[in-house]
Amino acid sequence: MNTHSQMNALQNEDEISIWDVVNFLKDGWRWFACGILAGGVGAVGFVLVTPAQYEATAIIQPASVGMSATTTKGGEVEPVVQTLERLKLATFYTDTLVQSCQAASRQGLAANVKASQVKGNALIQVSYRASSAANAEACVNAVVEQLAKSQTTIAEPVIKTLEEQLVLTKKQLTEAEAFQAQLEKRVVSSADSASLLMLSALSKREEIARLQKLLIEQKGQLSAPLTQSMQLLEPIYAPERAVAPKKLPILVGGLFGGLVLGGLVFFVLRSWLGRRPA
């Protein structure tokens, strides 16, 4: 057989295979239609019996403590990664929190609370799904409050140390100012040692200036934005629109699944009947 004849044979085989597919679809259209119908009914039924779920989301700015007055941002009370791991632990959730979220157990609540770090920022996103938008919002709010209490407890020792340093600086400044006032009086009343007293007074003024600057820095360390408790970046977002079940993807999946199932059943039956003896 020459090359031209071989090409014609291959073309005929392709045409036959295409016609086989056309005939297969033509003969089995009832099965395809029944499969699509069954898939559609199943998808609609699944959507109707599955309870609607609503989601609330919060963006949280973690607590911070002013470690240094030379920066415009306080140090993290707790690393974000560690906070995320804390939210995964069932022991973090109290019985009151479980009731607020209408959860079955602490373990169930820990599994359903979703938390992640906002990309490129030291912010935390917390979300929760419930049977209503109000319930989801109440749960997220309760979780944020519990987390804020936890970080406040962690920050207390550091803040206490900063407050003690502030009290000490105030005391040193008061003593230095009192001593400075005494030196200035002695300079006026004592002509013999006026030069020596003046040098001492100037030295004390430098110390007072240093303490005043330190006092301002320490007050700044204990004030926002360097030191602040955990807070919501924006109000909790809880739209009155269900996020699950997703009707369109489920319907499309049901129709496609029904189409495939109908075709598979028809193919199996046709193959089985074709092998039966006449």
N, C-alpha and C positions, 0 to 999 in steps of 0.2 A: 504494500500500500504506500503510495507516494505521500509527500508532505501535505499536499492540498487535500487529499482524501482524509488524512488524519485530523486536519483542522476542521473539516466539515463534520466528522464524527464527534469531535469534542463539542462543537457548537450544537449538534443535535442532542447530545447528552445534557447540555446546559438547558436547552429548551424543554427537554422532557422533565428535568428536575423542577424547573419553574412551574410547568403545568401541573406537576404532582402537588406542589405546594398550593396552587390555586384550587385544584380539585379537593385537596385536604380541607382547605378553609371552606369551600363551598359545601362539602358533605357534612362538615361538623359545625356549621354556623349555629345550629340549635344548641349544641353543647356549650359553645362559646357564649351564646346569649344567656343560657341558664347559669353558667359560671359567673358571668358579670352581674346578673341579677342577684345571685346568692351572695356574692361578695359585697355588693352594694347594701343589701338588706342586713348582712352581718355588721358592716361598718356603721350603718345608721343605728342599729341596735346597741352596738358597743358605745357609741356616743351618748345615746339616751340613758343607758344604765350606769355610765361612769359619772360619779359626782364631779361637778365643776370645781376647779381649784383656782384660787386667786392668790396673787403674789405681792408681797410688800418688800421693798428694798430700801436700805439705808446706807449712806456713805458716812463713815465715822472717821473723825480726826483723833488719833490716839492722844493720851495725856502726855505732857512733856514737863520737864523740870529744867530751870535755867542753870546749866552747869558753868557757863561762861558768859560774861557780859559783852564779850567782843563779837559775838555772833547775834544774828537776828532771829535765831530759831533755837528753842530749847532742846535738850537731849531727850531721847526716848525713855520713857519710864520702863517700857518693856519692848523688846524687838517685835516687829510685826509678825515674823514667822512664829515666834513663841506664842503670841496672842492667838494666831490661827490654830495652833495645836491645842491651846487651852479650850477653844470652842468645840473641838472634836471630842473632848472628854465628858463622859456622862456625869462625873463628879462635880463639874462646873455648874450644872443646872440644879436648882433647888426645887423642892416640892411646889412652892408658890409659883415658880417660873413654869413648871410643868402644867399647873392649873391655868395659868394665864394664856398659855399656848394651846390649851385643850388637847394636850398630847397624852398618849397612853402610858408612857414611861419616860424616865430620864434618857435611857438608851435610844428610844425612838426619837425623842426631841433632838438629841445630839446628832443623829443621823440625818434629820430633816433640815436642820439649820445649815445653810450654805454660806460659807465665808471665803473671801479671797482678797488678795492685795490688789489695789488699783494699779495698773501698769504705769511705771514711771513715777509713782508717788508713794509716800508712806501713809497711805489711806487704806481703810478696810471697808469692803462692801459686804454687807450681811443681808441675806434674803430668806424668806420663809413663805411656804404655801399653806393655805388653810381653806376652809369651806366658804369663807366670805372675806371680802377686802378688809372689813373692820377687825375680824379675828387675826388676820395676818399682820395688820398694822400693830395691833395690841401686843402680839407676840414679839415682833421685832423691837418695839419700844421697851418691853420688859427685858429682852436680851441685852440691849444697849445699856440700860440702867444697871443691870447686874455686872456687866463688863466694866462700867465706869467705877462702880464700887471696888471691884477687884484692883483696878489700876490705881485708885486713890490709896488703897491699903499699901500697895507696893511703893508708892511715891512718898508716903508719910515719913520714913526715916531720913530720906534725902532732904525733904523740905524742913524737917526739924533741925537738921544740921545747919542748913542755910540760915534759918531763923536764929539759931544760937550764935552764929558768926555775926549776924546783923546786930544782935543785942550787945555783943562784945565790942564791936566797932563803935556803936553809939556811946558806950561807957568810956572807951578810950578817947573819943572825940570830946566828950564832956569834960573829962579830966584835963585834957590838953588845953582846952579853951580856958578853963579855970586857972591853970598854971600860967597861961599866957597873960591873963588879966593881972595876976599878981606881979609878974615880971615887969609889965608896963608901968605899974604903980611904983615899983622900986626904982625904975629908971628915972622917973620924974623926981623922986625924993632923994636919991643918992647921986651926988655929983662926982664923987671919987671913982666909983666903979661903974659909971654910966656906960662906958664903951663895952665892957665885958657883959653887962646885963643886956645891952642892945644886941650883941651877937647871939646871946641865948634866946632872946625874944624872936629874932629873925629865924633862928633854927626851929623854934617851936612853931612859928607860922608855917614853915614848910611842912612840918609834921601834920599840922591841922589841915592844910590844903590836901595832903595825901589821904588823910582819914576821911575828909569830906567827899573826895572823889571815890574812895572805896565804898563809902556809905551809899552813894548814888548807884554804884554798880551793883551792890548787894540788894538794894531795893528793886532794881530792874530785874535781877535774877529771880526774884520772888513774885514778879508781876507778869501779866500777859504781854506779849505772846510767848515769852520764854517759859513761864510756869503757868500751866492751865490744865484743867481736868479734861477728860475725854468728852467730846461733844459731837453732835451731828453737824456735818458740813452743810446740809440742807434738810428741810423737813422730810420725813419718811414718805416715800412714793408708793402709794397703794391704789392703783387704778381700779375702777369698778368694771373691769373687763376680765373675763376668765382667761387664764393662760393655758389651761388644760381642761379637758382633752382638746387637742388641735384637730378641729373638724375636717378641714380640707385635706391635710396629709393623710388622715385616717381613711377618708372617703376614697381618695385616689389610690391608696394602698389596697383597700378592699376591692375596688373594681379591677385593679391590675392582678391582684392575687386570684380573684375569681376567674378572670380570663385565662390565666395560666393553668389553674386547676381544671377548668372546663376542657381546655385543649389536651391536657395530660390524660384525663379520663377518657376522652374520645380516642386518643391515640392508643391507649392500652386496650380498650374494647375492640377497636378496629384490628389491632394486631392479633388479639386473642381469637376473634371471629375468623380472621383470615387464615389462622393455622388449624381451625377445626376441619375435620374430614367432611367431605360433601355427603 
